[in-house]
Protein backbone atom coordinates (compact mmCIF):
# COMPACT_ATOMS: atom_id res chain seq x y z
CA UNK A 1 0.00 0.00 0.00
CA UNK A 2 3.06 2.22 0.24
CA UNK A 3 2.94 2.63 -3.53
CA UNK A 4 -0.60 4.01 -3.26
CA UNK A 5 0.52 6.50 -0.62
CA UNK A 6 3.38 7.60 -2.87
CA UNK A 7 0.83 8.21 -5.63
CA UNK A 8 -1.13 10.61 -3.42
CA UNK A 9 -3.77 8.27 -2.02
CA UNK A 10 -4.50 8.36 1.68
CA UNK A 11 -4.19 4.87 3.20
CA UNK A 12 -5.43 3.85 6.64
CA UNK A 13 -4.88 0.33 7.94
CA UNK A 14 -6.97 -1.77 10.30
CA UNK A 15 -5.52 -4.88 11.93
CA UNK A 16 -8.82 -6.72 12.43
CA UNK A 17 -12.16 -6.98 10.70
CA UNK A 18 -13.88 -5.42 13.69
CA UNK A 19 -11.46 -2.47 13.56
CA UNK A 20 -12.24 -2.06 9.85
CA UNK A 21 -15.99 -1.98 10.55
CA UNK A 22 -15.51 0.65 13.24
CA UNK A 23 -13.27 2.79 11.04
CA UNK A 24 -15.70 2.65 8.12
CA UNK A 25 -18.60 3.59 10.40
CA UNK A 26 -16.70 6.56 11.83
CA UNK A 27 -15.30 7.86 8.54
CA UNK A 28 -16.38 6.03 5.35
CA UNK A 29 -13.55 5.80 2.81
CA UNK A 30 -13.86 6.12 -0.96
CA UNK A 31 -12.53 2.56 -1.34
CA UNK A 32 -12.00 -0.34 1.04
CA UNK A 33 -9.35 -3.02 0.49
CA UNK A 34 -9.74 -6.11 2.68
CA UNK A 35 -8.07 -9.47 3.10
CA UNK A 36 -10.36 -12.42 3.70
CA UNK A 37 -8.03 -13.83 6.36
CA UNK A 38 -8.32 -11.16 9.06
CA UNK A 39 -8.31 -11.71 12.82
CA UNK A 40 -11.77 -11.67 14.38
CA UNK A 41 -14.41 -10.88 11.79
CA UNK A 42 -13.04 -12.02 8.41
CA UNK A 43 -13.14 -9.97 5.22
CA UNK A 44 -16.12 -11.85 3.78
CA UNK A 45 -18.23 -11.05 6.84
CA UNK A 46 -17.05 -7.42 6.89
CA UNK A 47 -18.12 -7.14 3.24
CA UNK A 48 -21.53 -8.72 3.95
CA UNK A 49 -22.18 -6.41 6.90
CA UNK A 50 -21.22 -3.31 4.95
CA UNK A 51 -23.51 -4.32 2.07
CA UNK A 52 -26.43 -4.61 4.53
CA UNK A 53 -26.07 -1.00 5.70
CA UNK A 54 -27.58 1.70 3.45
CA UNK A 55 -24.66 4.09 4.16
CA UNK A 56 -22.07 1.60 2.90
CA UNK A 57 -24.08 -0.57 0.50
CA UNK A 58 -22.40 1.03 -2.53
CA UNK A 59 -18.91 1.37 -1.05
CA UNK A 60 -16.35 -0.09 -3.48
CA UNK A 61 -14.77 -3.09 -1.74
CA UNK A 62 -11.73 -4.94 -3.05
CA UNK A 63 -10.85 -8.30 -1.58
CA UNK A 64 -7.05 -8.60 -1.90
CA UNK A 65 -6.21 -12.03 -0.56
CA UNK A 66 -4.21 -15.22 -0.71
CA UNK A 67 -7.47 -17.18 -0.79
CA UNK A 68 -7.31 -18.23 -4.41
CA UNK A 69 -9.42 -21.35 -4.90
CA UNK A 70 -12.51 -21.21 -7.09
CA UNK A 71 -14.61 -21.65 -3.94
CA UNK A 72 -12.87 -18.68 -2.26
CA UNK A 73 -13.33 -16.41 -5.26
CA UNK A 74 -17.02 -17.26 -5.66
CA UNK A 75 -17.53 -16.71 -1.91
CA UNK A 76 -15.89 -13.30 -2.30
CA UNK A 77 -18.20 -12.26 -5.13
CA UNK A 78 -21.24 -13.60 -3.24
CA UNK A 79 -20.28 -11.57 -0.17
CA UNK A 80 -20.60 -8.41 -2.26
CA UNK A 81 -17.03 -7.65 -3.30
CA UNK A 82 -16.67 -5.09 -6.06
CA UNK A 83 -13.36 -6.57 -7.19
CA UNK A 84 -11.29 -9.64 -6.23
CA UNK A 85 -7.50 -9.80 -6.50
CA UNK A 86 -5.41 -12.80 -5.45
CA UNK A 87 -1.93 -12.66 -3.92
CA UNK A 88 0.73 -12.44 -5.05
CA UNK A 89 -0.62 -9.54 -7.05
CA UNK A 90 0.50 -6.88 -9.45
CA UNK A 91 -0.17 -3.35 -8.14
CA UNK A 92 -1.42 -2.40 -11.61
CA UNK A 93 -4.59 -4.45 -10.99
CA UNK A 94 -5.49 -2.30 -8.00
CA UNK A 95 -4.43 0.90 -9.78
CA UNK A 96 -6.71 0.07 -12.72
CA UNK A 97 -9.69 -0.44 -10.41
CA UNK A 98 -8.97 2.87 -8.63
CA UNK A 99 -8.71 4.67 -11.98
CA UNK A 100 -12.03 3.13 -13.00
CA UNK A 101 -13.63 4.48 -9.82
CA UNK A 102 -12.18 7.92 -10.48
CA UNK A 103 -13.55 7.90 -14.02
CA UNK A 104 -10.08 7.99 -15.59
CA UNK A 105 -10.71 4.63 -17.31
CA UNK A 106 -13.93 3.41 -18.87
CA UNK A 107 -14.68 -0.06 -17.55
CA UNK A 108 -15.78 -2.77 -19.93
CA UNK A 109 -19.50 -3.39 -20.39
CA UNK A 110 -21.04 -4.77 -17.23
CA UNK A 111 -22.86 -8.08 -17.26
CA UNK A 112 -25.53 -8.96 -14.75
CA UNK A 113 -25.15 -12.58 -13.63
CA UNK A 114 -26.91 -14.35 -10.77
CA UNK A 115 -24.77 -16.85 -8.88
CA UNK A 116 -26.42 -19.62 -6.90
ZIZI-V682732 format. One record per run of one state. SS is the DSSP state (~ for helix, > for strand, _ for the rest). FROM is the first residue (numbers start at 0). LEN is the number of residues. If there is no record, write none. Layout:
ss=[SS	SS]
from=[FROM	FROM]
len=[LEN	LEN]
This chain:
ss=[_	~	_	>	~	_	>	_	>	_	~	_	>	_	~	_	>	_	~	_]
from=[0	1	6	15	16	26	30	34	38	39	42	52	59	65	69	79	82	86	90	102]
len=[1	5	9	1	10	4	4	4	1	3	10	7	6	4	10	3	4	4	12	14]
